[in-house]
Amino acid sequence: IKFTAHGEVVISIRVTHRTTDAVGLRFAVRDSGIGIAPENQKHIFEGFSQAEASTTRRFGGTGLGLTISRRLVALMGGELTLDSALGAGSTFSFCIEMPLAQDRVRAMANTNPVTLPENLSVLVVDDNPTARHVLGEMARSLGWQVDLASGGAAALELVQKRRDAGSPPYQAVFVDWQMPDMDGWETTGRLKAGRTDGHSPIIVMVTANGREMLGQRSAQEQERLDGFLVKPITASMLYDAVAEAMADSVSHTLPLQVSQPAAQPLLGMRLLVVEDNIINQQVAQEMLTNEGASIDLAENGQLGVEAVHRAIACGQCYDAVLMDIQMPVMDGYTATRVLRQDAALAKLPIIAMTANAMASDREACLAAGMDAHIGKPFKLSELVELLQSLARPANRLSMMESTAASRLSPSQPPEPGLPRLDAVDLAGALDRLGGNSALYARVLHSYLNDIADQPDLLDKAIGTADWPAAQRILHTLKGLSATVGASYMAAVARKAELTIKAVNTPGSDTDALDIQALSIGFRAAVSATQAVMAHVAKTCSQDASDHVPTPTETEDGRDGLRRLWGLLKSSDMGACEVFERLQRQALIAETPTFASLSTAMATLDFASAALACETLLNEQ
């Protein structure tokens, strides 16, 4: 977390005073991070300032966040203040008075058929002191009798003490998933095993992991749970979890069974994706492969035309071509016209993929001979529907029959355990990626590498008055940013692209100052986006590191390298997961060759990565 490498960031709200028609609230954000020196605190709320001169270099940012926050608080009648000590963390807080709504009877879980006793006996198990305290206070606010345990061993000790004293057992236990020494799963197993009278407490797992992680546990482990809650948690969520467990209706909130494999509506289709951007290639390939399609890639229109003709020569025509518009060597319009000159390809479905969504753009695609147009970023469901309506592979009918049953009740896409950030359309990005959080994490890392040099490239194009190149840079970044959910960056790139277009428009009043402002604003937007998306990428990587090892992950470093080399040689994106595991488990020594492999994998340069991997195998 920015400024807080270890510890925690806590957001709290408490009542300071109350009258008949208003209530005073104190909002605070406390961290255990680097803190701010006294001599720097007086400048911290000034615009374009940081706590120290090196902060911008170390953490990025413009220094406007606190200035804007203080003004917003002032508009609400409060004052944003700081309490900080260098090396001990900081607390930013403000107090405001807010009017009370009309009195309403607060009935918790009105729709729940079960009324819980106010003196319910509850045990909260969490190794984090703050989380443990917060959950305990929530439970006490419901009138429950609460004991707290700092870990699995402490929880078992409390349970045994109650048993030895002849006291009634706990009626409900809320246990955190990830704890040192004894995690939540081992704790729940011992709690269940310790009851010989058949009266086990209600056990609810509490975690920051998404629900999809539950599918990695065995059916026997899942049967131990009566509920599953994802942080952040409210008091009503605690109440509902216990009430629904008592009513034997866990299915209302938690599908504990492992979801069935998702249907593959594109099973049997062979598709060609013609796209010059490596991130867009990665996204399209993984998304469509997950839907059952077989994917080939071409990085420009000319290579796309050659790929189609090679397929025909082998007697295997593609079922559809997904064609980008703006590409080097040969653009999508030209490639489509060339393909349509071959009578044998008159009915080949060609779908335009472009960030341009104007009516004139769609008309240009159709005029070039394309069958349909889908804008970037596209939703997976819309693209699948479009492909199903246009592409007709020879073996489509048999494939549909074999998967008909699974498509009658498709499983829901997993809910990602990821953070909410105003500058990021996380829901939209994950929706476009079919709910695949692991793919999203990999795409983010590629995106961060890709945008780092964009300001310099744009400045170079502007400096040489190469307006087509500048427009291409902005157009590509617009599509990439929208794909990963970087909404602000996409909007900045779109506005800048329009400005560049206007330069060559007769009668345009765009001048040098406009271009200079564009360059400065673009660089600032990239810097801010890097900070935000790096935070998201770090969270995704942490989530990915918490998974349960699969059988293939028990192999040693050399076996892992052999497997990685094979995947790299066949350009299989599964190489990314294998490499991440090798890194995570530190199975390979850090050598210059391994550093070369890491660099190649970061840029998805599979050819160079395969060479480095082969060298590593020879070195061992």
Secondary structure as UniProt FT lines:
FT   TURN            2..3
FT   STRAND          9..18
FT   STRAND          22..31
FT   HELIX           38..41
FT   TURN            42..45
FT   TURN            47..48
FT   TURN            53..54
FT   HELIX           55..59
FT   HELIX           65..75
FT   TURN            76..77
FT   STRAND          81..85
FT   TURN            86..88
FT   STRAND          89..99
FT   TURN            108..111
FT   TURN            118..119
FT   STRAND          121..125
FT   HELIX           129..141
FT   TURN            142..143
FT   STRAND          145..149
FT   HELIX           152..164
FT   TURN            165..166
FT   STRAND          172..176
FT   HELIX           184..193
FT   STRAND          202..207
FT   HELIX           211..216
FT   HELIX           219..222
FT   TURN            223..224
FT   STRAND          227..230
FT   HELIX           235..246
FT   TURN            247..248
FT   HELIX           250..252
FT   TURN            265..268
FT   STRAND          270..274
FT   HELIX           278..290
FT   TURN            291..292
FT   STRAND          294..298
FT   HELIX           301..313
FT   TURN            314..315
FT   STRAND          320..324
FT   HELIX           332..340
FT   HELIX           343..345
FT   TURN            346..347
FT   STRAND          350..354
FT   HELIX           359..367
FT   TURN            368..369
FT   STRAND          372..375
FT   HELIX           380..390
FT   TURN            394..395
FT   HELIX           396..408
FT   TURN            422..423
FT   HELIX           426..432
FT   TURN            433..435
FT   HELIX           437..451
FT   TURN            452..453
FT   HELIX           454..463
FT   TURN            464..465
FT   HELIX           467..484
FT   HELIX           487..503
FT   TURN            506..507
FT   HELIX           512..544
FT   TURN            545..546
FT   HELIX           551..554
FT   HELIX           557..569
FT   TURN            570..571
FT   HELIX           574..584
FT   TURN            585..586
FT   HELIX           592..602
FT   TURN            603..604
FT   HELIX           606..619
//
